[in-house]
Amino acid sequence: MTKEKILEWAGVISAIFYSLLVASNTGYEFIGFCLLMFSSISIGIWAYLCKHKGMLLLQFFYATAAIIGMWRWF
């Protein structure tokens, strides 16, 4: 498996768990936002390597949302 595929799928899987944790409203929102940050970094690196400029821009906004979420829940 290439590093691009690892970054892509690590980002996708962590984003899935992020959304489930936040939607469950069980007190694990901070962990969810940490997963969102990990996801946005992973997919952001993947997007940069694969020259997907739109996805890279989107990941900056997701990372910003993760920082805001972590700040508010901490």
N, CA, C, O and CB atoms as a CASP TS submission, in Angstrom:
PFRMAT TS
TARGET T0000
AUTHOR 0000-0000-0000
METHOD Language model
MODEL 1
PARENT N/A
ATOM      1  N   MET     1       0.848  -1.175   0.000  1.00  0.00           N
ATOM      2  CA  MET     1       0.000   0.000   0.000  1.00  0.00           C
ATOM      3  C   MET     1       0.894   1.239   0.000  1.00  0.00           C
ATOM      4  O   MET     1       1.864   1.310   0.755  1.00  0.00           O
ATOM      5  CB  MET     1      -0.965  -0.002   1.224  1.00  0.00           C
ATOM      6  N   THR     2       0.569   2.197  -0.837  1.00  0.00           N
ATOM      7  CA  THR     2       1.376   3.414  -0.942  1.00  0.00           C
ATOM      8  C   THR     2       1.077   4.358   0.217  1.00  0.00           C
ATOM      9  O   THR     2       0.051   4.233   0.886  1.00  0.00           O
ATOM     10  CB  THR     2       1.116   4.121  -2.283  1.00  0.00           C
ATOM     11  N   LYS     3       1.982   5.301   0.445  1.00  0.00           N
ATOM     12  CA  LYS     3       1.765   6.266   1.525  1.00  0.00           C
ATOM     13  C   LYS     3       0.545   7.132   1.254  1.00  0.00           C
ATOM     14  O   LYS     3      -0.134   7.558   2.188  1.00  0.00           O
ATOM     15  CB  LYS     3       2.998   7.150   1.708  1.00  0.00           C
ATOM     16  N   GLU     4       0.260   7.395  -0.023  1.00  0.00           N
ATOM     17  CA  GLU     4      -0.929   8.172  -0.357  1.00  0.00           C
ATOM     18  C   GLU     4      -2.200   7.440   0.060  1.00  0.00           C
ATOM     19  O   GLU     4      -3.118   8.051   0.606  1.00  0.00           O
ATOM     20  CB  GLU     4      -0.963   8.473  -1.854  1.00  0.00           C
ATOM     21  N   LYS     5      -2.255   6.148  -0.193  1.00  0.00           N
ATOM     22  CA  LYS     5      -3.424   5.348   0.182  1.00  0.00           C
ATOM     23  C   LYS     5      -3.568   5.269   1.701  1.00  0.00           C
ATOM     24  O   LYS     5      -4.680   5.328   2.225  1.00  0.00           O
ATOM     25  CB  LYS     5      -3.319   3.933  -0.413  1.00  0.00           C
ATOM     26  N   ILE     6      -2.447   5.135   2.403  1.00  0.00           N
ATOM     27  CA  ILE     6      -2.492   5.080   3.866  1.00  0.00           C
ATOM     28  C   ILE     6      -3.038   6.399   4.421  1.00  0.00           C
ATOM     29  O   ILE     6      -3.907   6.392   5.293  1.00  0.00           O
ATOM     30  CB  ILE     6      -1.080   4.786   4.450  1.00  0.00           C
ATOM     31  N   LEU     7      -2.531   7.525   3.920  1.00  0.00           N
ATOM     32  CA  LEU     7      -3.017   8.832   4.363  1.00  0.00           C
ATOM     33  C   LEU     7      -4.495   9.011   4.057  1.00  0.00           C
ATOM     34  O   LEU     7      -5.262   9.479   4.899  1.00  0.00           O
ATOM     35  CB  LEU     7      -2.214   9.945   3.705  1.00  0.00           C
ATOM     36  N   GLU     8      -4.889   8.636   2.844  1.00  0.00           N
ATOM     37  CA  GLU     8      -6.284   8.778   2.431  1.00  0.00           C
ATOM     38  C   GLU     8      -7.213   7.989   3.347  1.00  0.00           C
ATOM     39  O   GLU     8      -8.186   8.538   3.865  1.00  0.00           O
ATOM     40  CB  GLU     8      -6.460   8.317   0.982  1.00  0.00           C
ATOM     41  N   TRP     9      -6.922   6.716   3.548  1.00  0.00           N
ATOM     42  CA  TRP     9      -7.809   5.856   4.320  1.00  0.00           C
ATOM     43  C   TRP     9      -7.740   6.121   5.816  1.00  0.00           C
ATOM     44  O   TRP     9      -8.741   5.959   6.514  1.00  0.00           O
ATOM     45  CB  TRP     9      -7.481   4.422   4.053  1.00  0.00           C
ATOM     46  N   ALA    10      -6.578   6.525   6.322  1.00  0.00           N
ATOM     47  CA  ALA    10      -6.492   6.906   7.732  1.00  0.00           C
ATOM     48  C   ALA    10      -7.366   8.134   7.994  1.00  0.00           C
ATOM     49  O   ALA    10      -8.043   8.222   9.018  1.00  0.00           O
ATOM     50  CB  ALA    10      -5.019   7.190   8.136  1.00  0.00           C
ATOM     51  N   GLY    11      -7.339   9.066   7.062  1.00  0.00           N
ATOM     52  CA  GLY    11      -8.181  10.255   7.186  1.00  0.00           C
ATOM     53  C   GLY    11      -9.660   9.942   7.095  1.00  0.00           C
ATOM     54  O   GLY    11     -10.461  10.487   7.854  1.00  0.00           O
ATOM     55  N   VAL    12     -10.025   9.071   6.176  1.00  0.00           N
ATOM     56  CA  VAL    12     -11.434   8.700   6.003  1.00  0.00           C
ATOM     57  C   VAL    12     -11.958   7.967   7.238  1.00  0.00           C
ATOM     58  O   VAL    12     -13.032   8.289   7.746  1.00  0.00           O
ATOM     59  CB  VAL    12     -11.609   7.819   4.749  1.00  0.00           C
ATOM     60  N   ILE    13     -11.211   6.998   7.712  1.00  0.00           N
ATOM     61  CA  ILE    13     -11.664   6.203   8.859  1.00  0.00           C
ATOM     62  C   ILE    13     -11.758   7.060  10.116  1.00  0.00           C
ATOM     63  O   ILE    13     -12.716   6.937  10.880  1.00  0.00           O
ATOM     64  CB  ILE    13     -10.717   5.019   9.101  1.00  0.00           C
ATOM     65  N   SER    14     -10.773   7.925  10.335  1.00  0.00           N
ATOM     66  CA  SER    14     -10.839   8.779  11.522  1.00  0.00           C
ATOM     67  C   SER    14     -11.983   9.789  11.421  1.00  0.00           C
ATOM     68  O   SER    14     -12.576  10.140  12.442  1.00  0.00           O
ATOM     69  CB  SER    14      -9.509   9.513  11.720  1.00  0.00           C
ATOM     70  N   ALA    15     -12.304  10.262  10.222  1.00  0.00           N
ATOM     71  CA  ALA    15     -13.440  11.171  10.047  1.00  0.00           C
ATOM     72  C   ALA    15     -14.764  10.460  10.329  1.00  0.00           C
ATOM     73  O   ALA    15     -15.688  11.062  10.877  1.00  0.00           O
ATOM     74  CB  ALA    15     -13.447  11.751   8.623  1.00  0.00           C
ATOM     75  N   ILE    16     -14.858   9.205   9.963  1.00  0.00           N
ATOM     76  CA  ILE    16     -16.069   8.428  10.256  1.00  0.00           C
ATOM     77  C   ILE    16     -16.250   8.302  11.759  1.00  0.00           C
ATOM     78  O   ILE    16     -17.348   8.525  12.269  1.00  0.00           O
ATOM     79  CB  ILE    16     -16.000   7.026   9.603  1.00  0.00           C
ATOM     80  N   PHE    17     -15.186   7.947  12.481  1.00  0.00           N
ATOM     81  CA  PHE    17     -15.284   7.819  13.931  1.00  0.00           C
ATOM     82  C   PHE    17     -15.553   9.167  14.595  1.00  0.00           C
ATOM     83  O   PHE    17     -16.277   9.242  15.588  1.00  0.00           O
ATOM     84  CB  PHE    17     -14.006   7.206  14.494  1.00  0.00           C
ATOM     85  N   TYR    18     -14.965  10.238  14.041  1.00  0.00           N
ATOM     86  CA  TYR    18     -15.252  11.593  14.552  1.00  0.00           C
ATOM     87  C   TYR    18     -16.740  11.878  14.484  1.00  0.00           C
ATOM     88  O   TYR    18     -17.340  12.298  15.473  1.00  0.00           O
ATOM     89  CB  TYR    18     -14.473  12.662  13.752  1.00  0.00           C
ATOM     90  N   SER    19     -17.332  11.654  13.333  1.00  0.00           N
ATOM     91  CA  SER    19     -18.746  11.989  13.173  1.00  0.00           C
ATOM     92  C   SER    19     -19.633  11.142  14.080  1.00  0.00           C
ATOM     93  O   SER    19     -20.634  11.636  14.598  1.00  0.00           O
ATOM     94  CB  SER    19     -19.168  11.805  11.721  1.00  0.00           C
ATOM     95  N   LEU    20     -19.278   9.880  14.279  1.00  0.00           N
ATOM     96  CA  LEU    20     -20.061   9.020  15.170  1.00  0.00           C
ATOM     97  C   LEU    20     -19.940   9.466  16.626  1.00  0.00           C
ATOM     98  O   LEU    20     -20.933   9.472  17.354  1.00  0.00           O
ATOM     99  CB  LEU    20     -19.610   7.562  15.032  1.00  0.00           C
ATOM    100  N   LEU    21     -18.736   9.839  17.056  1.00  0.00           N
ATOM    101  CA  LEU    21     -18.541  10.291  18.434  1.00  0.00           C
ATOM    102  C   LEU    21     -19.284  11.590  18.711  1.00  0.00           C
ATOM    103  O   LEU    21     -19.913  11.729  19.760  1.00  0.00           O
ATOM    104  CB  LEU    21     -17.058  10.473  18.723  1.00  0.00           C
ATOM    105  N   VAL    22     -19.223  12.532  17.798  1.00  0.00           N
ATOM    106  CA  VAL    22     -19.897  13.813  18.007  1.00  0.00           C
ATOM    107  C   VAL    22     -21.418  13.627  17.952  1.00  0.00           C
ATOM    108  O   VAL    22     -22.142  14.211  18.758  1.00  0.00           O
ATOM    109  CB  VAL    22     -19.438  14.849  16.947  1.00  0.00           C
ATOM    110  N   ALA    23     -21.891  12.833  17.024  1.00  0.00           N
ATOM    111  CA  ALA    23     -23.331  12.614  16.894  1.00  0.00           C
ATOM    112  C   ALA    23     -23.907  11.824  18.065  1.00  0.00           C
ATOM    113  O   ALA    23     -25.088  11.970  18.380  1.00  0.00           O
ATOM    114  CB  ALA    23     -23.628  11.891  15.598  1.00  0.00           C
ATOM    115  N   SER    24     -23.101  10.997  18.709  1.00  0.00           N
ATOM    116  CA  SER    24     -23.602  10.173  19.812  1.00  0.00           C
ATOM    117  C   SER    24     -23.893  10.986  21.072  1.00  0.00           C
ATOM    118  O   SER    24     -24.661  10.546  21.927  1.00  0.00           O
ATOM    119  CB  SER    24     -22.602   9.085  20.134  1.00  0.00           C
ATOM    120  N   ASN    25     -23.280  12.178  21.195  1.00  0.00           N
ATOM    121  CA  ASN    25     -23.502  13.064  22.335  1.00  0.00           C
ATOM    122  C   ASN    25     -23.324  12.322  23.664  1.00  0.00           C
ATOM    123  O   ASN    25     -24.164  12.408  24.559  1.00  0.00           O
ATOM    124  CB  ASN    25     -24.905  13.679  22.260  1.00  0.00           C
ATOM    125  N   THR    26     -22.215  11.596  23.768  1.00  0.00           N
ATOM    126  CA  THR    26     -21.949  10.778  24.951  1.00  0.00           C
ATOM    127  C   THR    26     -20.790  11.302  25.795  1.00  0.00           C
ATOM    128  O   THR    26     -20.314  10.605  26.691  1.00  0.00           O
ATOM    129  CB  THR    26     -21.661   9.361  24.533  1.00  0.00           C
ATOM    130  N   GLY    27     -20.339  12.503  25.522  1.00  0.00           N
ATOM    131  CA  GLY    27     -19.249  13.069  26.302  1.00  0.00           C
ATOM    132  C   GLY    27     -17.878  12.856  25.692  1.00  0.00           C
ATOM    133  O   GLY    27     -16.873  13.260  26.278  1.00  0.00           O
ATOM    134  N   TYR    28     -17.817  12.237  24.540  1.00  0.00           N
ATOM    135  CA  TYR    28     -16.535  11.977  23.882  1.00  0.00           C
ATOM    136  C   TYR    28     -16.276  12.944  22.729  1.00  0.00           C
ATOM    137  O   TYR    28     -15.527  12.631  21.803  1.00  0.00           O
ATOM    138  CB  TYR    28     -16.493  10.544  23.370  1.00  0.00           C
ATOM    139  N   GLU    29     -16.895  14.109  22.793  1.00  0.00           N
ATOM    140  CA  GLU    29     -16.768  15.069  21.706  1.00  0.00           C
ATOM    141  C   GLU    29     -15.330  15.559  21.541  1.00  0.00           C
ATOM    142  O   GLU    29     -14.870  15.764  20.418  1.00  0.00           O
ATOM    143  CB  GLU    29     -17.691  16.249  21.945  1.00  0.00           C
ATOM    144  N   PHE    30     -14.621  15.748  22.651  1.00  0.00           N
ATOM    145  CA  PHE    30     -13.234  16.215  22.546  1.00  0.00           C
ATOM    146  C   PHE    30     -12.379  15.215  21.767  1.00  0.00           C
ATOM    147  O   PHE    30     -11.583  15.606  20.913  1.00  0.00           O
ATOM    148  CB  PHE    30     -12.635  16.443  23.948  1.00  0.00           C
ATOM    149  N   ILE    31     -12.545  13.933  22.062  1.00  0.00           N
ATOM    150  CA  ILE    31     -11.818  12.898  21.315  1.00  0.00           C
ATOM    151  C   ILE    31     -12.228  12.942  19.851  1.00  0.00           C
ATOM    152  O   ILE    31     -11.393  12.769  18.963  1.00  0.00           O
ATOM    153  CB  ILE    31     -12.085  11.488  21.911  1.00  0.00           C
ATOM    154  N   GLY    32     -13.505  13.173  19.601  1.00  0.00           N
ATOM    155  CA  GLY    32     -13.985  13.288  18.233  1.00  0.00           C
ATOM    156  C   GLY    32     -13.316  14.422  17.488  1.00  0.00           C
ATOM    157  O   GLY    32     -12.912  14.259  16.337  1.00  0.00           O
ATOM    158  N   PHE    33     -13.194  15.574  18.136  1.00  0.00           N
ATOM    159  CA  PHE    33     -12.539  16.701  17.474  1.00  0.00           C
ATOM    160  C   PHE    33     -11.046  16.451  17.263  1.00  0.00           C
ATOM    161  O   PHE    33     -10.468  16.938  16.291  1.00  0.00           O
ATOM    162  CB  PHE    33     -12.739  17.972  18.287  1.00  0.00           C
ATOM    163  N   CYS    34     -10.422  15.699  18.162  1.00  0.00           N
ATOM    164  CA  CYS    34      -9.029  15.295  17.931  1.00  0.00           C
ATOM    165  C   CYS    34      -8.931  14.396  16.702  1.00  0.00           C
ATOM    166  O   CYS    34      -7.990  14.508  15.917  1.00  0.00           O
ATOM    167  CB  CYS    34      -8.459  14.566  19.171  1.00  0.00           C
ATOM    168  N   LEU    35      -9.900  13.512  16.543  1.00  0.00           N
ATOM    169  CA  LEU    35      -9.924  12.659  15.348  1.00  0.00           C
ATOM    170  C   LEU    35     -10.148  13.491  14.089  1.00  0.00           C
ATOM    171  O   LEU    35      -9.565  13.207  13.042  1.00  0.00           O
ATOM    172  CB  LEU    35     -11.022  11.586  15.473  1.00  0.00           C
ATOM    173  N   LEU    36     -10.993  14.519  14.188  1.00  0.00           N
ATOM    174  CA  LEU    36     -11.194  15.406  13.039  1.00  0.00           C
ATOM    175  C   LEU    36      -9.892  16.096  12.662  1.00  0.00           C
ATOM    176  O   LEU    36      -9.584  16.237  11.478  1.00  0.00           O
ATOM    177  CB  LEU    36     -12.278  16.454  13.344  1.00  0.00           C
ATOM    178  N   MET    37      -9.122  16.526  13.662  1.00  0.00           N
ATOM    179  CA  MET    37      -7.829  17.165  13.374  1.00  0.00           C
ATOM    180  C   MET    37      -6.885  16.184  12.694  1.00  0.00           C
ATOM    181  O   MET    37      -6.233  16.525  11.707  1.00  0.00           O
ATOM    182  CB  MET    37      -7.187  17.704  14.668  1.00  0.00           C
ATOM    183  N   PHE    38      -6.813  14.961  13.223  1.00  0.00           N
ATOM    184  CA  PHE    38      -5.979  13.938  12.599  1.00  0.00           C
ATOM    185  C   PHE    38      -6.428  13.677  11.167  1.00  0.00           C
ATOM    186  O   PHE    38      -5.605  13.550  10.260  1.00  0.00           O
ATOM    187  CB  PHE    38      -6.020  12.639  13.413  1.00  0.00           C
ATOM    188  N   SER    39      -7.739  13.598  10.976  1.00  0.00           N
ATOM    189  CA  SER    39      -8.281  13.360   9.646  1.00  0.00           C
ATOM    190  C   SER    39      -7.921  14.483   8.679  1.00  0.00           C
ATOM    191  O   SER    39      -7.495  14.228   7.552  1.00  0.00           O
ATOM    192  CB  SER    39      -9.788  13.201   9.718  1.00  0.00           C
ATOM    193  N   SER    40      -8.093  15.720   9.124  1.00  0.00           N
ATOM    194  CA  SER    40      -7.815  16.844   8.233  1.00  0.00           C
ATOM    195  C   SER    40      -6.324  16.936   7.893  1.00  0.00           C
ATOM    196  O   SER    40      -5.966  17.334   6.784  1.00  0.00           O
ATOM    197  CB  SER    40      -8.288  18.152   8.871  1.00  0.00           C
ATOM    198  N   ILE    41      -5.465  16.574   8.831  1.00  0.00           N
ATOM    199  CA  ILE    41      -4.028  16.576   8.542  1.00  0.00           C
ATOM    200  C   ILE    41      -3.698  15.457   7.550  1.00  0.00           C
ATOM    201  O   ILE    41      -2.976  15.676   6.578  1.00  0.00           O
ATOM    202  CB  ILE    41      -3.201  16.408   9.851  1.00  0.00           C
ATOM    203  N   SER    42      -4.228  14.267   7.802  1.00  0.00           N
ATOM    204  CA  SER    42      -3.954  13.126   6.912  1.00  0.00           C
ATOM    205  C   SER    42      -4.454  13.384   5.501  1.00  0.00           C
ATOM    206  O   SER    42      -3.719  13.207   4.529  1.00  0.00           O
ATOM    207  CB  SER    42      -4.601  11.854   7.461  1.00  0.00           C
ATOM    208  N   ILE    43      -5.704  13.801   5.395  1.00  0.00           N
ATOM    209  CA  ILE    43      -6.270  14.044   4.067  1.00  0.00           C
ATOM    210  C   ILE    43      -5.636  15.279   3.439  1.00  0.00           C
ATOM    211  O   ILE    43      -5.499  15.346   2.218  1.00  0.00           O
ATOM    212  CB  ILE    43      -7.800  14.213   4.149  1.00  0.00           C
ATOM    213  N   GLY    44      -5.248  16.255   4.255  1.00  0.00           N
ATOM    214  CA  GLY    44      -4.563  17.432   3.724  1.00  0.00           C
ATOM    215  C   GLY    44      -3.221  17.081   3.096  1.00  0.00           C
ATOM    216  O   GLY    44      -2.890  17.574   2.018  1.00  0.00           O
ATOM    217  N   ILE    45      -2.452  16.235   3.762  1.00  0.00           N
ATOM    218  CA  ILE    45      -1.168  15.792   3.187  1.00  0.00           C
ATOM    219  C   ILE    45      -1.412  14.989   1.916  1.00  0.00           C
ATOM    220  O   ILE    45      -0.720  15.167   0.914  1.00  0.00           O
ATOM    221  CB  ILE    45      -0.365  14.941   4.210  1.00  0.00           C
ATOM    222  N   TRP    46      -2.412  14.097   1.968  1.00  0.00           N
ATOM    223  CA  TRP    46      -2.767  13.316   0.778  1.00  0.00           C
ATOM    224  C   TRP    46      -3.147  14.240  -0.377  1.00  0.00           C
ATOM    225  O   TRP    46      -2.693  14.051  -1.505  1.00  0.00           O
ATOM    226  CB  TRP    46      -3.929  12.348   1.091  1.00  0.00           C
ATOM    227  N   ALA    47      -3.991  15.249  -0.087  1.00  0.00           N
ATOM    228  CA  ALA    47      -4.437  16.175  -1.130  1.00  0.00           C
ATOM    229  C   ALA    47      -3.262  16.955  -1.715  1.00  0.00           C
ATOM    230  O   ALA    47      -3.203  17.184  -2.923  1.00  0.00           O
ATOM    231  CB  ALA    47      -5.484  17.144  -0.569  1.00  0.00           C
ATOM    232  N   TYR    48      -2.331  17.360  -0.858  1.00  0.00           N
ATOM    233  CA  TYR    48      -1.148  18.078  -1.328  1.00  0.00           C
ATOM    234  C   TYR    48      -0.297  17.184  -2.240  1.00  0.00           C
ATOM    235  O   TYR    48       0.130  17.608  -3.314  1.00  0.00           O
ATOM    236  CB  TYR    48      -0.309  18.573  -0.130  1.00  0.00           C
ATOM    237  N   LEU    49      -0.060  15.958  -1.804  1.00  0.00           N
ATOM    238  CA  LEU    49       0.765  15.041  -2.597  1.00  0.00           C
ATOM    239  C   LEU    49       0.130  14.698  -3.939  1.00  0.00           C
ATOM    240  O   LEU    49       0.817  14.527  -4.946  1.00  0.00           O
ATOM    241  CB  LEU    49       1.018  13.766  -1.817  1.00  0.00           C
ATOM    242  N   CYS    50      -1.199  14.601  -3.929  1.00  0.00           N
ATOM    243  CA  CYS    50      -1.917  14.218  -5.150  1.00  0.00           C
ATOM    244  C   CYS    50      -2.414  15.427  -5.941  1.00  0.00           C
ATOM    245  O   CYS    50      -3.104  15.275  -6.948  1.00  0.00           O
ATOM    246  CB  CYS    50      -3.093  13.325  -4.799  1.00  0.00           C
ATOM    247  N   LYS    51      -2.058  16.628  -5.478  1.00  0.00           N
ATOM    248  CA  LYS    51      -2.400  17.875  -6.157  1.00  0.00           C
ATOM    249  C   LYS    51      -3.910  18.091  -6.288  1.00  0.00           C
ATOM    250  O   LYS    51      -4.395  18.532  -7.330  1.00  0.00           O
ATOM    251  CB  LYS    51      -1.769  17.895  -7.527  1.00  0.00           C
ATOM    252  N   HIS    52      -4.642  17.777  -5.222  1.00  0.00           N
ATOM    253  CA  HIS    52      -6.078  18.027  -5.156  1.00  0.00           C
ATOM    254  C   HIS    52      -6.286  19.317  -4.371  1.00  0.00           C
ATOM    255  O   HIS    52      -6.495  19.290  -3.158  1.00  0.00           O
ATOM    256  CB  HIS    52      -6.846  16.823  -4.495  1.00  0.00           C
ATOM    257  N   LYS    53      -6.229  20.430  -5.065  1.00  0.00           N
ATOM    258  CA  LYS    53      -6.232  21.734  -4.393  1.00  0.00           C
ATOM    259  C   LYS    53      -7.543  22.027  -3.676  1.00  0.00           C
ATOM    260  O   LYS    53      -7.532  22.630  -2.602  1.00  0.00           O
ATOM    261  CB  LYS    53      -5.955  22.830  -5.394  1.00  0.00           C
ATOM    262  N   GLY    54      -8.663  21.617  -4.241  1.00  0.00           N
ATOM    263  CA  GLY    54      -9.946  21.835  -3.588  1.00  0.00           C
ATOM    264  C   GLY    54     -10.056  21.075  -2.282  1.00  0.00           C
ATOM    265  O   GLY    54     -10.531  21.613  -1.282  1.00  0.00           O
ATOM    266  N   MET    55      -9.620  19.833  -2.287  1.00  0.00           N
ATOM    267  CA  MET    55      -9.639  19.026  -1.061  1.00  0.00           C
ATOM    268  C   MET    55      -8.680  19.593  -0.020  1.00  0.00           C
ATOM    269  O   MET    55      -8.978  19.566   1.174  1.00  0.00           O
ATOM    270  CB  MET    55      -9.274  17.564  -1.371  1.00  0.00           C
ATOM    271  N   LEU    56      -7.546  20.098  -0.455  1.00  0.00           N
ATOM    272  CA  LEU    56      -6.586  20.697   0.466  1.00  0.00           C
ATOM    273  C   LEU    56      -7.198  21.916   1.146  1.00  0.00           C
ATOM    274  O   LEU    56      -7.063  22.085   2.358  1.00  0.00           O
ATOM    275  CB  LEU    56      -5.293  21.086  -0.274  1.00  0.00           C
ATOM    276  N   LEU    57      -7.862  22.756   0.382  1.00  0.00           N
ATOM    277  CA  LEU    57      -8.520  23.922   0.959  1.00  0.00           C
ATOM    278  C   LEU    57      -9.594  23.507   1.960  1.00  0.00           C
ATOM    279  O   LEU    57      -9.709  24.098   3.033  1.00  0.00           O
ATOM    280  CB  LEU    57      -9.132  24.786  -0.143  1.00  0.00           C
ATOM    281  N   LEU    58     -10.371  22.502   1.612  1.00  0.00           N
ATOM    282  CA  LEU    58     -11.409  22.005   2.511  1.00  0.00           C
ATOM    283  C   LEU    58     -10.823  21.518   3.835  1.00  0.00           C
ATOM    284  O   LEU    58     -11.428  21.715   4.889  1.00  0.00           O
ATOM    285  CB  LEU    58     -12.188  20.878   1.842  1.00  0.00           C
ATOM    286  N   GLN    59      -9.666  20.892   3.789  1.00  0.00           N
ATOM    287  CA  GLN    59      -9.041  20.364   5.004  1.00  0.00           C
ATOM    288  C   GLN    59      -8.582  21.478   5.940  1.00  0.00           C
ATOM    289  O   GLN    59      -8.551  21.291   7.156  1.00  0.00           O
ATOM    290  CB  GLN    59      -7.857  19.478   4.640  1.00  0.00           C
ATOM    291  N   PHE    60      -8.225  22.643   5.380  1.00  0.00           N
ATOM    292  CA  PHE    60      -7.893  23.785   6.237  1.00  0.00           C
ATOM    293  C   PHE    60      -9.116  24.211   7.054  1.00  0.00           C
ATOM    294  O   PHE    60      -8.994  24.555   8.230  1.00  0.00           O
ATOM    295  CB  PHE    60      -7.375  24.972   5.385  1.00  0.00           C
ATOM    296  N   PHE    61     -10.291  24.187   6.427  1.00  0.00           N
ATOM    297  CA  PHE    61     -11.509  24.549   7.136  1.00  0.00           C
ATOM    298  C   PHE    61     -11.896  23.485   8.158  1.00  0.00           C
ATOM    299  O   PHE    61     -12.364  23.821   9.246  1.00  0.00           O
ATOM    300  CB  PHE    61     -12.647  24.765   6.150  1.00  0.00           C
ATOM    301  N   TYR    62     -11.711  22.212   7.829  1.00  0.00           N
ATOM    302  CA  TYR    62     -11.979  21.147   8.795  1.00  0.00           C
ATOM    303  C   TYR    62     -11.026  21.235   9.988  1.00  0.00           C
ATOM    304  O   TYR    62     -11.433  21.012  11.128  1.00  0.00           O
ATOM    305  CB  TYR    62     -11.857  19.772   8.121  1.00  0.00           C
ATOM    306  N   ALA    63      -9.767  21.558   9.726  1.00  0.00           N
ATOM    307  CA  ALA    63      -8.802  21.712  10.824  1.00  0.00           C
ATOM    308  C   ALA    63      -9.199  22.886  11.717  1.00  0.00           C
ATOM    309  O   ALA    63      -9.069  22.812  12.939  1.00  0.00           O
ATOM    310  CB  ALA    63      -7.367  21.921  10.269  1.00  0.00           C
ATOM    311  N   THR    64      -9.679  23.955  11.112  1.00  0.00           N
ATOM    312  CA  THR    64     -10.156  25.098  11.885  1.00  0.00           C
ATOM    313  C   THR    64     -11.348  24.705  12.753  1.00  0.00           C
ATOM    314  O   THR    64     -11.420  25.087  13.921  1.00  0.00           O
ATOM    315  CB  THR    64     -10.538  26.255  10.951  1.00  0.00           C
ATOM    316  N   ALA    65     -12.279  23.947  12.187  1.00  0.00           N
ATOM    317  CA  ALA    65     -13.436  23.468  12.949  1.00  0.00           C
ATOM    318  C   ALA    65     -12.983  22.569  14.093  1.00  0.00           C
ATOM    319  O   ALA    65     -13.555  22.625  15.182  1.00  0.00           O
ATOM    320  CB  ALA    65     -14.418  22.709  12.032  1.00  0.00           C
ATOM    321  N   ALA    66     -11.975  21.751  13.867  1.00  0.00           N
ATOM    322  CA  ALA    66     -11.457  20.875  14.911  1.00  0.00           C
ATOM    323  C   ALA    66     -10.859  21.684  16.054  1.00  0.00           C
ATOM    324  O   ALA    66     -11.080  21.371  17.223  1.00  0.00           O
ATOM    325  CB  ALA    66     -10.410  19.919  14.337  1.00  0.00           C
ATOM    326  N   ILE    67     -10.110  22.714  15.721  1.00  0.00           N
ATOM    327  CA  ILE    67      -9.510  23.563  16.753  1.00  0.00           C
ATOM    328  C   ILE    67     -10.592  24.267  17.565  1.00  0.00           C
ATOM    329  O   ILE    67     -10.513  24.322  18.792  1.00  0.00           O
ATOM    330  CB  ILE    67      -8.561  24.600  16.119  1.00  0.00           C
ATOM    331  N   ILE    68     -11.590  24.800  16.891  1.00  0.00           N
ATOM    332  CA  ILE    68     -12.697  25.460  17.590  1.00  0.00           C
ATOM    333  C   ILE    68     -13.423  24.458  18.490  1.00  0.00           C
ATOM    334  O   ILE    68     -13.738  24.763  19.640  1.00  0.00           O
ATOM    335  CB  ILE    68     -13.687  26.093  16.575  1.00  0.00           C
ATOM    336  N   GLY    69     -13.683  23.276  17.966  1.00  0.00           N
ATOM    337  CA  GLY    69     -14.370  22.252  18.749  1.00  0.00           C
ATOM    338  C   GLY    69     -13.574  21.824  19.967  1.00  0.00           C
ATOM    339  O   GLY    69     -14.134  21.677  21.053  1.00  0.00           O
ATOM    340  N   MET    70     -12.274  21.623  19.798  1.00  0.00           N
ATOM    341  CA  MET    70     -11.438  21.246  20.939  1.00  0.00           C
ATOM    342  C   MET    70     -11.399  22.366  21.977  1.00  0.00           C
ATOM    343  O   MET    70     -11.458  22.107  23.179  1.00  0.00           O
ATOM    344  CB  MET    70     -10.010  20.905  20.472  1.00  0.00           C
ATOM    345  N   TRP    71     -11.302  23.587  21.518  1.00  0.00           N
ATOM    346  CA  TRP    71     -11.257  24.733  22.423  1.00  0.00           C
ATOM    347  C   TRP    71     -12.538  24.831  23.246  1.00  0.00           C
ATOM    348  O   TRP    71     -12.494  25.063  24.455  1.00  0.00           O
ATOM    349  CB  TRP    71     -11.038  26.029  21.632  1.00  0.00           C
ATOM    350  N   ARG    72     -13.660  24.655  22.591  1.00  0.00           N
ATOM    351  CA  ARG    72     -14.949  24.796  23.283  1.00  0.00           C
ATOM    352  C   ARG    72     -15.245  23.642  24.229  1.00  0.00           C
ATOM    353  O   ARG    72     -15.900  23.840  25.252  1.00  0.00           O
ATOM    354  CB  ARG    72     -16.063  24.908  22.273  1.00  0.00           C
ATOM    355  N   TRP    73     -14.775  22.442  23.909  1.00  0.00           N
ATOM    356  CA  TRP    73     -15.085  21.296  24.749  1.00  0.00           C
ATOM    357  C   TRP    73     -14.066  21.064  25.849  1.00  0.00           C
ATOM    358  O   TRP    73     -14.335  20.320  26.792  1.00  0.00           O
ATOM    359  CB  TRP    73     -15.192  20.071  23.910  1.00  0.00           C
ATOM    360  N   PHE    74     -12.895  21.690  25.745  1.00  0.00           N
ATOM    361  CA  PHE    74     -11.863  21.502  26.762  1.00  0.00           C
ATOM    362  C   PHE    74     -12.076  22.400  27.895  1.00  0.00           C
ATOM    363  O   PHE    74     -11.302  22.383  28.852  1.00  0.00           O
ATOM    364  CB  PHE    74     -10.504  21.717  26.211  1.00  0.00           C
TER
END
